[in-house]
Amino acid sequence: MAYTIKQDIVVPFNYVKSNSGLVPPFSQVHLHSTGNPRASVQNERDYLAGHYNEANYTHLVGITNGEVDIRQVMNTNGGAWDVGGDWNWDGHSSIEFAEGSIQSQDDFNKAYPAYIWLARQLAKEAGAGSTIDDQNTSGTKTHNYASATGHGSDHTDPIAFLAKWGVSSEKLNADIVNGIGDDSTPIVVPTATPQVQPEADTSAIQVFKNAGNKFILFSTFRVDEIQQINGIWQMINYNLAGGRDFSWTNNGIPLDIVDNVTRGNYANTQVGDLVRFNSANNQGAIDEYDNASNAVGIKFGQYGMIWFNADAFIKL
């Protein structure tokens, strides 16, 4: 029997790769379980659609209406924010076993072989071989192993969930290495998407387009918050971020690309200081627009894409 992978992509293409400045190779497959005993496959997909800026993964496996449900929710081969450590950057793909979709041993017995099959298929695509939970960079890794070896957070999935339904770590390892009898090529079914009319440009976005997408920035702006995110000291200006409901990943500005007007660049920047983009970053071209949120996106070298409110950005 060939399994069907339903493409139901909810994460923008190369989202992690572009925002984290990642480069190939991506040679790991990560195994997870969701930890939510009440959420269906569709629930998990819908949650990811609204929170992929916090954490993400490429595939879901579970049971829907009594049948195996395999969803691809993010593109592969570009890393993921899934294990919470440096192995995020090595991930070709990451699979979440939807715990809440499993309501009986029969459900688990249907879904588990699909989980193993998908992991092995993705490992083939990644050139990761059939190893599991070793210190080689390539291979299949459980979140538990990533955490235990300093490459992840403190999560231990999917070990306890699998054990609940009778699969030990030893059996999981053996099944990843040897398979469970079905190595057929997947059937990939893209999800049909309705045709939508493009949204009209906002006035600020239209001004940038009329100027050939170019920008030059001389004005100062206030440091409203400072945090170290993903190992980078960043700041937020509420106006440029479009308000206080911002994302550090999308709207954080690295302190390395601004000059501190208040106290100079040799003292630590503090909340309330005035800064401006430094000479290496205060002019260029806008890379992307998002009319729905009235935002402009600019790629700042190794720091990836940063999104700004167009109305605030045009005033700089």
Secondary structure by P-SEA (a helix, b strand, c coil): cbbbbbbccccccaaaaaaacccccccbbbbbccccccccaaaaaaaaaaccccccccbbbbbcccbbbbbbccccccccccccccccccccbbbbccccccccaaaaaacaaaaaaaaaaaaaaaccccccccccccccccaaaaaaaccccccccaaaaaaaacccaaaaaaaaacccccccccccccccccccccccccaaaaaaaaaccbbbbcbbbbbcccccccccccccccccccccccccccccccccccccccccccccccccccccccccccbbbbccccccccbbbbbccccccccccaaaaaac
